[in-house]
Amino acid sequence: MLSNRSDIGRSGRRMKNEINVVPYIDVMLVLLVIFMVTAPMITPGLINLPSVGQAAEVPAAPIEVQISEDGSIALRRREAGAQFEKIDSQNLVSEVQSRLTADTPVVIAADGKVPYESVMKVMDQLRSNGVTRLGLLVDQKSGTEVQKK
């Protein structure tokens, strides 16, 4: 009989090969409550983008880079009677830098159907090569036209 009791005692104290996940679930629920309470307190970042009617006037004589719908690039000095000269995208930076002075801004006029990525590539190409005064050209509309839309 003594041997039967020792067998019972041994089987009741076996090691379990399982992970007790109850404490992890408790921690997860506490973290969930903390995030649910703090999330409404965080203010989202607001971006105030200017509408087309509020855009600033273009400076006196900027260099205008025009990107047409087919992706071709043209360049001109924005003055009366100046004509666009088609240039290759590889020569864009050298052409702009040859016409650039310290206070001359560069504006990009892109067709509305040009992909956003193409415009950003041109902007990045100019910025990475030292063009600091860079902007986008938009059609100016009066305040009443903007409000009607």
C-alpha positions as CSV (number, residue, x, y, z in Angstrom):
1,M,0.0,0.0,0.0
2,L,2.8,2.3,0.7
3,S,3.8,2.1,-2.9
4,N,0.3,3.2,-4.0
5,R,0.5,6.3,-2.0
6,S,3.8,7.4,-3.4
7,D,2.5,6.9,-6.9
8,I,-0.5,9.2,-6.2
9,G,1.8,11.9,-4.7
10,R,4.1,11.9,-7.7
11,S,1.3,12.1,-10.3
12,G,-0.2,15.1,-8.5
13,R,3.0,17.1,-8.6
14,R,3.9,16.8,-12.3
15,M,5.5,19.7,-14.1
16,K,3.3,21.4,-16.6
17,N,4.8,22.2,-20.0
18,E,2.3,25.0,-20.7
19,I,2.7,28.8,-20.4
20,N,0.3,30.5,-18.1
21,V,-1.1,33.3,-20.2
22,V,-3.6,34.8,-17.7
23,P,-1.1,37.4,-16.4
24,Y,-0.3,38.5,-20.0
25,I,-4.0,38.9,-20.8
26,D,-4.3,41.1,-17.6
27,V,-1.5,43.3,-18.7
28,M,-2.9,43.6,-22.2
29,L,-6.3,44.6,-20.8
30,V,-4.7,47.3,-18.6
31,L,-2.8,48.7,-21.5
32,L,-5.9,48.7,-23.7
33,V,-7.8,50.7,-21.0
34,I,-4.8,53.2,-20.8
35,F,-4.8,53.7,-24.5
36,M,-8.6,54.1,-24.7
37,V,-8.5,56.7,-22.0
38,T,-5.6,58.7,-23.4
39,A,-6.4,58.6,-27.1
40,P,-9.2,61.2,-27.0
41,M,-6.9,63.6,-25.0
42,I,-4.3,63.7,-27.8
43,T,-5.0,66.5,-30.3
44,P,-4.4,65.6,-33.9
45,G,-2.0,67.7,-36.0
46,L,-3.9,70.2,-38.0
47,I,-2.6,71.5,-41.4
48,N,-4.0,74.7,-42.7
49,L,-3.5,74.6,-46.5
50,P,-4.0,77.8,-48.4
51,S,-6.8,77.8,-50.9
52,V,-6.0,78.9,-54.5
53,G,-7.7,82.3,-53.9
54,Q,-5.4,83.1,-50.9
55,A,-2.1,82.2,-52.6
56,A,0.6,84.8,-52.7
57,E,1.4,86.8,-55.8
58,V,4.3,85.6,-57.9
59,P,7.4,87.7,-57.4
60,A,8.6,90.0,-60.2
61,A,10.5,87.8,-62.6
62,P,10.9,84.2,-61.4
63,I,12.2,81.3,-63.4
64,E,9.3,79.1,-64.5
65,V,9.6,75.4,-64.9
66,Q,6.6,74.0,-66.8
67,I,5.7,70.3,-66.7
68,S,3.1,69.4,-69.3
69,E,0.7,66.5,-69.3
70,D,3.0,64.3,-71.4
71,G,5.9,64.8,-68.9
72,S,8.0,67.2,-71.0
73,I,9.7,70.0,-69.2
74,A,10.1,73.6,-70.5
75,L,11.8,76.5,-68.9
76,R,11.5,80.3,-69.2
77,R,12.1,83.6,-67.4
78,R,8.6,84.8,-66.4
79,E,8.8,88.1,-68.2
80,A,6.7,89.8,-71.0
81,G,7.5,88.1,-74.3
82,A,9.6,85.3,-72.9
83,Q,9.1,81.9,-74.7
84,F,9.3,78.5,-73.2
85,E,12.4,76.4,-74.1
86,K,12.0,72.6,-74.0
87,I,14.7,71.0,-72.1
88,D,15.7,67.5,-71.1
89,S,15.1,66.5,-67.4
90,Q,18.8,65.7,-67.0
91,N,19.7,69.3,-68.1
92,L,17.1,70.9,-65.9
93,V,19.3,71.7,-62.9
94,S,22.2,73.1,-65.0
95,E,19.8,75.3,-67.0
96,V,18.1,76.6,-63.9
97,Q,21.4,77.3,-62.1
98,S,22.8,79.1,-65.2
99,R,19.8,81.6,-65.0
100,L,19.6,81.7,-61.2
101,T,20.7,84.7,-59.1
102,A,20.6,85.1,-55.3
103,D,17.1,86.6,-55.2
104,T,15.5,84.9,-58.1
105,P,12.8,82.4,-57.2
106,V,11.9,79.3,-59.1
107,V,8.2,78.3,-59.6
108,I,6.9,75.1,-61.0
109,A,3.8,75.2,-63.2
110,A,2.4,71.7,-63.7
111,D,-0.6,70.6,-65.7
112,G,-3.5,69.4,-63.5
113,K,-3.2,65.9,-65.0
114,V,0.5,65.5,-64.2
115,P,1.1,62.9,-61.5
116,Y,2.0,64.3,-58.1
117,E,5.1,62.1,-58.1
118,S,6.5,63.8,-61.2
119,V,6.1,67.2,-59.7
120,M,7.8,66.1,-56.5
121,K,10.7,64.6,-58.4
122,V,11.4,67.9,-60.1
123,M,11.1,69.8,-56.8
124,D,13.4,67.3,-55.1
125,Q,15.9,67.5,-57.9
126,L,16.0,71.3,-57.7
127,R,16.1,71.5,-53.9
128,S,18.9,68.9,-53.6
129,N,21.0,71.0,-56.0
130,G,20.8,74.3,-54.1
131,V,17.6,76.0,-55.3
132,T,16.2,77.4,-52.0
133,R,13.5,79.7,-53.2
134,L,11.1,77.2,-54.8
135,G,7.3,77.3,-55.1
136,L,4.3,76.1,-57.1
137,L,2.4,78.3,-59.5
138,V,-1.4,78.3,-59.3
139,D,-4.1,80.2,-61.1
140,Q,-5.2,83.2,-59.1
141,K,-9.0,83.5,-58.6
142,S,-11.0,86.1,-56.8
143,G,-12.4,85.3,-53.4
144,T,-16.0,85.2,-54.7
145,E,-15.1,82.5,-57.2
146,V,-13.5,80.3,-54.5
147,Q,-16.5,80.7,-52.2
148,K,-19.0,79.7,-54.9
149,K,-17.3,76.3,-55.3
